[in-house]
Amino acid sequence: MRFTHQTLPQRVVFAAGTSPAAVAAEVEAQGASRAVLIASDREKELADPIAERIPVVLRHEEVVMHVPVEVARRARRAAADSGADILVSVGGGSTTGLAKAVALTTGLPIVAVPTTYAGSEATDVWGLTEGETKTTGTDARVLPASVVYDAALLTTLPGELTVASGLNALAHCVDSMWGPRADPIDRALAQEGIRALATGLPAVAGAPTGLTGIEQTLYGAYLAAVAFASAGSGMHHKLCHVLGGMFNLPHAQTHAVVLPYVLAFNAPHAPAAEARVARAFGTDTANAGLAALRRTLDAPRALRDLGMPEDGIAKAREPITRAIPADNPTPVTDENLTALLKAAWAGHPIE
């Protein structure tokens, strides 16, 4: 074996039903006394008990999908004016993403409290959108210092968002099998992440308020994000980031739709990775395992249902081609990429 693996430094706390006390302890551990609490008005009921236990100097509620640059600028200015020494984010990927945008320029530490399975809390990846272009990068400053996972905060997550967010986490695992820096440790984490998600998501679908299923899914989502942070963004995420920024598509749902098409695209040229994914699902093939899970969850099927126009296929092809890593398992051509996008747009079944 010849590889170099880097594990990102971060505290992770699983604290079902006790997030206010756990967050307070993490803020204290950072030596902080002036917190900006970032949480949208939709997360107010979840954030209020946390706010009561930490030294909040500002509550910032402007959270927008894909983190538009102008939204990030306003949050950065507000944090600077408040004299804050720590950021606490309570919410999904967009909320964590906004905290990261503030940390990127201020260096303030983040305590992240996820309320979806987005996984952004466990990575050093940031993203900002300007116009139709979403730019992503990595920076140590945006990695949350601590993550507090509280399964009780996800008991009210709508079923459709649970499915989309969980499949987004699964996409982190799949991309980690062949990302530009993927190594054996990443693949091992991703395989266990797939197993946990394939177990947890159906349990949550059957019992949305059951903490056992939620915790299993959170565990899988965390492993997925850790693997992804190390392996780097592969074809799936590059493609979805272009589509999401260009057409303002919902983040998790876009990943949920595109995943089976990218898996089917790359699997024939990545047999070892395909076999790992299949074993994680407990099925003969990776495609069969994912298809069975998607049927169980009634996953979203087509990009057109999310608002992508049909003429967007041609518009997106070139920027997607530029973004996909050169070492993607299956060489990308205009012809096969167009075929993939057409199938994902229409929701055609995988053959």
N, C-alpha and C positions, 0 to 999 in steps of 0.2 A: 504494500500500500504506500502511495505517495500522495499526501494531501495536507493542507493546512486548514484547520478548523478554528474559528473564533466564536467563543460563547459570550454573549452580551451580558454585562453586569446589571442585575436587576433583582429587587426583592419581589416575591410573589406570595400573596396571602390569600388563602381560601378561607372565607369567613361567612358561612351561610347564616343569614339573619342578623349579623352583627357588624355590618359595614360601617355604621357611624363610629363605633368605638375603634374599629380597625383603622379607619382613615385617620382618625385623631391621633392614633399611636404612630402612624407613618409620618404625618406632618410634624409631630414632636421629634421623631427620630431624625428628621432633616434639619432640626433646629430652627424651624420657620415660625413666624408669628404674624404674618400678614398674607392671607391667602386670597387669590382670585378664584372664585368658584365658577367654572364654566359649565353651564347646563341650560339647554333650551327650555322654553316654557312648557314643552310637552313632558319634560322630565322633572318638573317642579316637585311633584309629590314624592319622588324618589330622592331628590336632592335635599329637600327641607330637613329631614332628620340628620343628615350629614352636616348641613350648614350649622345646625345647633351645637355641634360638638367641636367645630374648628374655628380659628380666628379669622373670619371672613371680613375683608375690607371692601370687596366688590363682588357682586354677582353679575356675570355677563351672560346674556341669554341669546344673543344673535349668533345662531348656528345655522350654516347653510351647506347643503350637499356639495361635495367636491372642493370646498374651501376656496371660494373666489378671492382673488388677491385683495380686492377692496374691503372685504369682510375681515381678512387677516390684518390689514392695516389698522382698521378701527379697533380691533381687539388688542393689538400691540400697543396702540396709543393709550387705551384705557388702562391696560396693565401698568404701563410706565407711570401714568398720572396717579395711580393708586399707591405707588410705592411698595408694591407686592414683592414678597420674597419666595413665593411658591404658587404653583398652579394646581388646582384640583379639578379634574374633569369627570363629570357624571353623565354618561350617555353612550351612544354608539360610535361608529367610525368617524362620522363627521365632527362630533364633539371632540374626540381624541385628536383628530386631525387639526382642529383649530388650536387646541392647546399646544400641539407640536409646532404650528406656525408661529405662535408667540414665543415658545422656547427657542426656536431657531435663531431669533434675533436678540433675545434677552438673556438666554442662558439660564432662565429660571427652571428649577426642577419641577417635575410633574408627578403627582399621584393620580393615577388613572383608575376610575371605577366603571368598568364596562357594563352596559345594559343590553348589549347584543353579543353576537359571536364574531364580530368583525376581525378581531385579532390585531388591530393596529397598535394596541397598547403594548404589545410584546416585540415591536420592531423599531428600528431606527430610521424608518422610511417616512418621508414627508411628501405631501402633494399639495400643489396650488393650481388653481385654474384661472386663466386670463382669456376672456373671449371664448373661443372654441378649443383652446389648447390647454391640456392638463400636463403640468410638468412635475416630475417626481425626482427625488434624490434621497441620499442617505447622509445622516449627520449624527454624531454621538450625542449632540445636545438635545435632540428630540426624543431620545429613548426615555420613557418614564422611569423615574427612579424606583417607584413602587407601583404595583398593581394590586388592587383589592378586588377579588372575585366574590361576589355575594349572590348565590343562586336565587335568593328570595327576590332580588331586584328584577329578575327575568320572568317571574311568574305571570306578569301581565303583558308580556310581549305578544303582539298579535300573531296568530298562527302562520299567516302568509310571510311575515317578516322573519319568524323563527326559521322557516324552511329556507328562505333566500339567504339569510345570514349564515345559517349552518352550511349551506352548499358553498358559500363564499369561503368559509373556513376550509372546506374540503378542497377547494381549488388551490389554496395555499399548499396543501399537502401534495397535490398532483404536480404543481409547478416545481416543488422542491425536489422531485425525482430527477429533473433534468435542467434545473436552473443553471445559470452560467458559472456558479461557484459550488454546485451541488457536490457533496462528499458522502461517504458511507454513514456518518453520524446524522446528517440531514435526512437521509433516506430512512434510517431506522426511526427517527422521530416522526417523520411523515407517515410511515407505515402504521405506527401505533396511533397517530392522530386519526387516520382514516378508520381504523378499527373502532376507536372510541366514538367518533362521530356517527359511524354507521350503526352503532349500538344506541347512542344517546338520542339522536334525532327522532327515530321512530318512537322511543319511549316518551319524549316530550310531546310528540304529535298525539299520542294516545292519552297522556295525562299531563296537560299543559302546566299544571301547578305543582307537579311532583318534583321535589328537589333532587332526587336521585338521578333522574334523567337529565335535568338541567346541569347538574354538576358534571356528569359524564361528558356532556356536550361542551361545557366550558373547558374541561380538561383537554378534550380533543382539539378545541379551537386554539388553546394556548400552545400545545405542541405544534400545531400547524403553523402558527405565527413564528415560533422560535426557529423551526426548520426553514421557513421562507426567508426570515431575516438573514440567515446564513447563506442559503443557496442562491438568493437573488431572484429577481423578477424574470420569469420565463415568458414563453409565447402567450400563454393564457392572459396573464396580467397586463402585458404590454398591449395586447389587442383590446382588452376591456377598458383600459385607461384611455386609449384613443377614442373609442366609441362613447364612453361616458362623458368625456370632456367635450367632444364634438357635437353630441346630440342631447346633452344634459339628461342622460338616462339614469335611472335609479341604480345606485352602485351594486348593492347585493344581488338584486334581481338580474342585472346584466351578467354577473359572474355565474349565477345559477343557470341561465340560459346557455351561455357559451361553453361551459365546462365539458359537456359530453362530446361536443364537436372537436374541441382541441385534443381531448383524450383519444378519440378515435383517429385523429390526424397523426398524432405522434406515436401511438402505441406500436404500430408495425415496425418502426425503426428504433424502438427502445425496449427490446424484449425483457431485459432484466428488470427494468422499472415497471413494465406492464405486469410481470409476474408478481412483484411485490404488492402492487395495488390489488391484484386479484386475490392474493393471500389475505390481505387486510379485510377484504369484503367477504372472504370465505366462498368465493365463486370460481368457476373455471377460467373466466376472463375478466379483465378490468372493466371492459365495456358492459358486460352482463351485470357485474356487481353494481355499477353506478346506475344503470338503467333500472334495476330492481328497486334500488333505494329511491330513485326519483318517482317511480310509480307509487311506492308506499306513501311518499310525502306529497304527491300531486304537485310536483315542482313546476314553476313557470317554464313555458316551452319555446316562445318565439320573441325575437327582438322587435318585430313589428308590433307586438302587443304592448311593448314598453314605450312606444313612440318613435322608434327609429324609422325614417323614411326609406323607401326602397332605393331611391337614387343615392342614398348615403353609402351604399355598398361600394360604388365606384369612387366616391369622394374619400372614403376612409382607407382604401386599399394601399395607396402609396405611403401615407404616414405610418400605417401599421407595419408595412414591409420594412421601413427604416428602423422601427422600434424593436422588432423581434431580434433576439440575440443570434449572432451568426452561427453558433454551434447548436441551434435547435435540432432535435433528432431527425426530423423530416425536413429536407430542404424546401424553402418556401418559394413558390413561383406565383406569378399573377394568376395563372389558371387555377392552381389548387387552393390559393387563398380566396379567390372569388367564389369558388364552389363552396368552401366552408362558410363564408359570410352569407351566401344565398340560402344555404340550408338552415343556418341559425336564424336568419331573418324570418324565414317562412315557418320554422319549426318542424322541418322534415325529420322523420324518424331516422336514427342511425342504422345503417345496414350492417 
